[in-house]
Amino acid sequence: MKMIGIKLDGRTGEESDIVEFRLSEVNYITVRRATKHNLQIPIYHTQSDALLPLRTIGEMTRAYVQYGFIAADKSNIVNTRRIKKMIQERKGSYIEFIDGTTIQISNRRK
């Protein structure tokens, strides 16, 4: 199984911070809380890196852009290869996908 993670240590802000790895390459998994009240976050330890799962829209957008995904707004990442059309209305915009499903997106950022 392939996974995508972000380096725990030594991040540079570059694309090299995003790492594709196989679950079979993981030596062990630990969990850590970002703060006292947050959920536990797994850390995947491989021979070369400690990797966190992607957690933010920014991290996911950077990791998935090569597969055709973009941030449609602050809450949605969409696969541009599956978009049939965009519908703009005063109350909000919508994206319709080739399978007929739709999502509403903010008018502020497309």
C-alpha positions in Angstrom: 0.0 0.0 0.0 1.4 3.4 -1.0 1.0 6.3 1.3 2.0 10.0 1.2 3.4 11.7 4.3 5.3 14.9 5.3 8.6 14.8 7.0 8.5 15.3 10.8 12.0 16.7 11.0 14.2 18.8 8.6 11.4 20.4 6.6 12.6 22.9 4.0 9.2 24.1 2.7 10.0 22.5 -0.6 8.3 19.7 -2.5 10.9 17.3 -1.1 9.1 17.5 2.3 6.3 15.4 0.8 7.3 11.8 0.7 5.6 8.8 -1.0 6.3 5.6 0.8 5.0 2.0 1.1 3.5 0.7 4.3 5.9 -2.3 3.9 8.8 0.2 4.4 7.6 1.3 7.9 9.7 -0.1 10.8 7.2 1.0 13.5 4.5 3.5 14.2 4.3 5.8 17.2 1.5 8.2 18.2 1.9 11.8 19.4 -0.6 14.5 20.5 0.0 17.9 18.9 -1.5 19.4 22.1 -3.0 18.0 25.2 -6.5 18.0 23.8 -5.9 17.0 20.2 -6.3 13.5 18.7 -3.3 11.3 18.5 -1.4 11.6 15.3 0.5 8.6 13.9 4.2 8.9 13.0 5.5 6.4 10.5 9.2 5.6 11.0 11.1 4.3 8.0 14.8 3.7 7.6 15.3 7.2 6.3 12.5 9.4 7.7 9.8 9.9 10.4 6.7 10.9 8.5 3.4 12.4 9.5 0.1 11.9 7.6 -1.1 14.9 5.6 -3.3 17.0 7.8 -3.9 20.4 6.3 -5.4 21.6 3.0 -2.0 23.1 2.2 -0.1 19.9 2.7 -2.7 17.9 0.8 -2.7 20.4 -2.1 1.1 20.3 -2.4 1.1 16.5 -2.3 -1.8 15.9 -4.7 -1.2 18.7 -7.3 0.8 16.2 -9.5 -2.4 14.1 -9.6 -4.6 17.0 -10.8 -5.9 18.3 -7.5 -6.3 21.9 -6.5 -7.7 23.8 -3.5 -11.1 25.0 -4.6 -11.5 27.0 -1.4 -10.4 26.7 2.2 -12.3 23.5 2.8 -12.3 21.5 -0.4 -9.6 20.0 -2.6 -10.9 18.9 -6.0 -9.6 16.7 -8.8 -9.6 18.9 -11.9 -9.6 15.9 -14.1 -13.1 14.9 -12.8 -14.7 18.3 -13.0 -17.6 18.5 -15.6 -18.4 22.2 -15.0 -18.4 25.1 -12.5 -21.6 26.9 -11.7 -21.4 30.4 -10.3 -24.3 31.9 -8.4 -24.6 34.8 -6.0 -25.2 32.6 -3.0 -22.2 30.4 -3.8 -20.5 28.5 -6.5 -20.8 24.8 -7.3 -18.6 22.2 -8.9 -20.2 19.4 -10.8 -18.2 16.3 -11.4 -18.4 13.9 -14.3 -20.3 11.4 -12.1 -23.0 13.9 -11.4 -22.1 14.7 -7.8 -21.8 18.4 -6.8 -20.2 20.4 -4.0 -20.6 24.0 -3.0 -17.5 26.1 -2.8 -16.8 29.6 -1.4 -17.0 32.4 -3.9 -13.8 33.9 -2.4 -11.3 31.4 -3.8 -11.5 29.2 -6.9 
